[in-house]
Amino acid sequence: MKLIKTSGKEFSRLYNRNYTCSRKIANKVSRIIDDIKREGDKALIRYTRKFDKVKLKPKQLKVSGREVNGAYQDVDPAFVNNLKVVIENVTKFYKRQLKKSWRIKDKEGVILGEAIKPIESVGIYVPSGTAPLISTVYMTVLPAKVAGVERVILVSPPNKYQTINGHILAVANLLGVKEIYKAGGAQAIAALAFGTRTIPKVDKIVGPGNQYVTEAKRQVFGYVDIDMLAGPSEVVIIASRDADPKLVAADMTAQSEHIGGLSILIATSKSMVKVMKEFSGKGYIIKVKNLDEAIDIANRIAPEHLQLMVRNPGKILKKIKNAGAVFLGQYSPAVIGDYVAGPSHVLPTGGTARFFSGLGIWDFLKGSHVISYSKKALENTIKDVERIAALEELPKHIESVKERFK
């Protein structure tokens, strides 16, 4: 692990990290999207053969009931019991986030409010290239289901057996996902955004992926909504003298299992720095004078995961401004958030925790403003409308109101 200074170039690079994509990748993704828009299933099948090395026919793109039933043969019954616990945790968390429609009324008869409705259709991307991200299924599907989304569509790259990983299929099935398609990469994102003969167009796309997937999400944003532009996974650990170096090292090493994973230790004691420098794992160490300085640096980095391995983490939490998820104490490693705690592991990376939140119920809801005026209330506001509309030189706006009193 490498010791760096906050005044050095390496820290500057960490602090200024963000979503980046080479022009070469952006151009490739743009061509893929154009091909899917123009050719639909034909292009999807061609790219599946090219990138996933799997030959499919159009009728094979949608996962059949037989494939779903067969997937359970590969699933240990004990896993299903584990899943029930996780489902309960995630559901309980997201039910607390539910937002209801509301209205207020004044004595003149003005009614204002907001009608909260779920998005009608959501496409969920589940990576399955280097390893099947089974946890992504429940971490994305459940918030959508709790929010009330009627149509949840899942896509994931096919394997050499011309199907999708059995655990992904089984979990999706147990969560009530009825539409699952064999599609991966930028081509899957394009299919969800614009629709093909087989894969329907959705209103929003969520879920992590590689550079091609992320760039595709960026390029289709506006045609559909997306959750965020997520980069490599990352963790920042603030550790005081009381923290156990072995636990700190274990958590940083765990993060390194992700491709491009970033691990940063902010340590307040020389003894912690000395011990951690001896570990051979990847990651960076920043030595600070005190916890206030550590908090300031953490807020500047705005990490995806922030672990507070200090004596009184609850006290420090009040000062944390920017983090996707915060884990308090030595028995709350970031890994617990990846799998079973409840909050989704789809979190902002690359410093975007300064303005993004982790995947939540609000990602699957939309609000319509509700406005209702009585005749008296409208009459009382004519002068206000007239003055503002006159300044904006929009006389027909004034007439729209006055016409009701002629």
N, C-alpha and C positions, 0 to 999 in steps of 0.2 A: 504494500500500500504506500502511496506516494504523499509526502508532506508538501503542501503548497501554501503560498502566502496570498492574502486577499489583494495585495498590490501587484501580483504577478499576472502574466498573460494567461496562464492556465485558468486562474479563477475568473478572469474577465471572459474567457471563452465559455466557462460553465454558466456564468451569470447571464450572458447574452445568448445562450442557446435557444433555439426555437425550431419550428417546423421548417425544414429545408428539403428541397427536391431538385436534383440536377435537371438541366434542360433536356438531357437525353431521355430520362425517365418520363418527364412531363410530356414530351413529344410522343413517346411510345403509348402512354396512357391515352392521350388525345386521339391517336389513330384507332386504338381499341374501342374507345367510346363511339367514335364515328362509325366504325364497322358494325357495332351492335345496333346503333340507331338505324342504320341502313339495311342490314341483313338479318337482324334478330337472331333466332335460334341457330341459323346456319353459321353465323360468325361465332356464336357462343360455343358451338360444338367444335369448330375449327381451333379456337383458342384453348379449349379444354384438352384437345389432342396435343397441341403444341406445348403448353406449359405444364399440364398435369400428367401427360403421357397416357391418357385414358381415352379410348374411342367409345363414344356414346351415340345413340340415335335419339332423335327428338323425343320420342315416347319414353326414353329412359331418363330424361332430365328430372322429372318429378319422381321423388322417392315413393315407391308403392307400399301398400299396406303389408304386403308379404315381406318386403325388406325390413320394415319396422318391426314386425313380429319376429323375424329372424335375428334381429339385433339383440334381443333379450337373451339369446343363447350365449352371448359373450359377456353378459353382465352378471356379476356375482350378486346373489340376493341380498347379501349384507350391504352392498353399495346402495341398494334401494332404501334400506333402513337409514343409512347415513344421509341420503338425499332428503328424506322426509324431515329430518332435523334441520337441514339447511333451508329447505323450502319454508319451514315455519319461521326461522330467523329472518330471512329476507322479506317475507310477506309482512311480518309484524313491523319491521322497520318502515316499509314503504306505506303501510296503511296510516302511519302517523303523519305522512307528508300530504295526504289527500287534501285537495282544496275544493271547496264547495262554491257554487254560484251564490251571489249576494245582491241585495238591493237596499237602497236608502230612499226615503221619501220626505219631502219638506211640506210645510203647511200650505204652500201655494199650488201643490200638485205636481211638482217636479219629481220624477222617479229616475234615479241613476243606479246602474248596477253593472254586473259582469256575469255573462253566461259562460260557465266553464264546461267544455266538452272535450272528450278524448279525441286524439287524432284517429282517423278512420282505419288507416293501414300503415304498418311499420315493417320494414325489412331488416332482418338481423343477420349480420355477417359473423360467422364463427370460423376462425382460422383452424386449419388442420394440416398444415404443411410439415414443419419440423416436428410438431407435436399437436395432438388434438386438444384444444382448449375447452374441455368439457364444462368447466366452471363458468365460462362465458355464456353458455346457454341459459342457466338459471339467473345469472347476474344481469341479463338483459331482458329475457322473456318475462320474468316475474314483475319487474316494475311496470312493464307495458300492460300486463294482465291486470294488475291492481288498479292501474289508471283507467282501465275500461276499454282498451283498444280491442276492437272486434276482430280485426284481421291481422294476425301476426304471421309473417312469412320468413322462413329461415333458409339461408343458403350457406353451403360449406363445400370445399373442394372434394371431389371424389377420389377414392383410393384406387389401387391397382385392381381391386375386385369389382370395380364399376359401381360402388356404393359409397356411403358415408360412414365414418367411424361409428361402430355400434353403440358406444356410450353416448355419443352426441345424439344419435337417433332415439335412443331409449329415454334420455332425459327430456328431449323435446316432446316426445310422445306423452310422457308422464305429466308434462306441463300443459298439455292440451294443444300443442302446435299441430295443425292439420295440413299445412302446406310446407313441404321441405324439398329443396331443389339442389341438385348436384352442380354447383357452379362456384368457382373461386376467382380470386384476383380481381383486377380492374374490370374484367368482363362481367363478373357477377354484379358489381356495383352499378355498371352501366345498364345491365338488364333490369335491376330493381328500379333504377331512376327513370328509364324510358319504356320499359316493358317489352316483352317479345310475345310471340304467339303462345309460348308455354308459361313464361314467368310474368306475373302481373306487375304493373307499375305501382309503386307505393308512394306514400306521402313523406316518409322519413326513413333514413337509414342510420342504424346504430351498430356499434361493434368495432373491435380493434382489428388491425391487419398490418401487413408489411408496407413498404414505401409505395408500392403500386396501388394497393388498396386505399391508402391514405390520400394519395394524389388524385385518385379517381373520385373519392368523396369530395375533395376540394373542387374538382372541375364540374361536378354535377350539382353542387350546392347552388340553390336558386331555382333549379328545376324541382328539386326536393330539398327538404331540410336534412341536416346531419347532426350528429351529437357533438363531435369535436374532431380536431385533427390531432390524433394521438401519436406520439413518437415512442422511442424506447422507454421501458420501465425504469423508474428511478426511486431512490430512497435517500433521505437525509436523516442522520441520527445525531441528536444533541445528547452528549454523554458527559456527565459530571464525574467526579472522583469516585462516587459510590457505584457507578455502573460496572458490571462484570465484563471485562474485555472479551472473554470467550463468547458471551452472548452477542456482543456488538459485532465481533468477527463473523459469527454464524449468520447474523441477519444481513450483513453486507455481502457475504459470500452467496447467500440465497438469491440476492438481487442479481448477482453476476450470472446466474443461470439463464437469464433472459438475454437474447441476442441484443447486443448494444447496451445492456443494462448499466445504469449509472449508480454508484454508491459513494456517498460523501459522509464522512464523520466530522462533526464539529465538537472538539474536545476542550474542556476547560482546565484540564490538569496535564502537567508534563508527564506524569507517570502513565496516564492512559495513552498519550502519544507515543511514548517509548515502547510500550508493549505492542501497540497496534502496528508500528513500523516493522516489527519482526514477522508479522503475518505475511504470507506470500500471495494472498488473494488480491484481486483487482480493487481499485477504489482510491479515493483521495482523503487526506486528513488535513483539517484546518485547525490550528491551535488558536484559541481565543483567551482573553484575560478573564472573562466572567460570563455568566449566563445572559446578561443583557446584550453583550456583543454577539453571543451565539444566536440569540433570537433575531437580532437585526440582520445577520447574515442569512439565516434561514428564510426570513421574510423576503430578502432580496432574491434568493435562489428560487423561491416559490415552488417547492418540490411536489411531485405526485404523492409520495408517502413521506410523512414526517414522524419519526419516533422520538419521544421525549423520555430518555432513559436517565432520569434525574430523581432526586429525593421527593420533590413535591410537583409532579407534572401538571396537576390541576391548576396550580397557581400560574404556571408558565403559559398554559393554554389561553388564558385571557389576553395574552400579548401576541399570540400568533395571528397574523393577518392573511397570510397566503400559503395554503397547502390544500392538496386534493383530499387527503384524509390524514388525521392526526391520531397517533397511537400512544397511549399513556402508560408508562411504566415498563418494567422489564418482562412482564408476563403478557405483553400485548405486541408481539412482533407483527410486522406488516403482512406476513404470510397469512395470519388469521383473517385479515381483511380480504385476501385473495380468494378464500374458499368458504368460510363458514359464518363469519360474524353477523352479516346481514346487509350492510351497505354495499352497493355494487362496486366491483373492482374496476369498472370503467371510469377512469379518473383523468383529469387534465395533466399533461406533461409539458416539458419544454418551457417551464416558467409561465404557462397559461393559467395556472391556479390564481394568478393575479386578477383574472376576470372570468374564469370558467369555474363551474362546480362539477362535482362528481355526478354521474348519471342519476337522475331523480325522477320522481313522478311528474314534475313540471316539464320534463322532456317529452312527455306523451300527452300533454294537455294543451289546449289553446283557449283563449278567452275572446268573447265577443262583447263589446261595450253595449249596454242597454240604456237607451235614453227615451224618456216619455215625458212630454209637457202637456199640461192642461191649457185650455184657451187663455185663462187668466195669466198663467205663468209665462206663456209665449208673448202675450201683449205687454207684459212688464219688462220684457228684455229687448223690445224692438229698438230702442235707442242705442243700446249697447252694440247690437248687431250692426246697426246703421253706421255708427262711428267707425268701427273696425273695418267693415266692408268698404266704406268710402276711402279710407286710407289705403286699402289694398286695390282700389279702383276696380271693384267688382259689383257694379250696380244691380246686376241680375240676382245676386245673393240677397240684396236688400228686398227686392221685389218678391222673392220667394217667400219671405216672411209676411210682408205687407199685404200680399194677395189674399191672405186668409181673413183679412179684416175689412175687405171692400164690400 
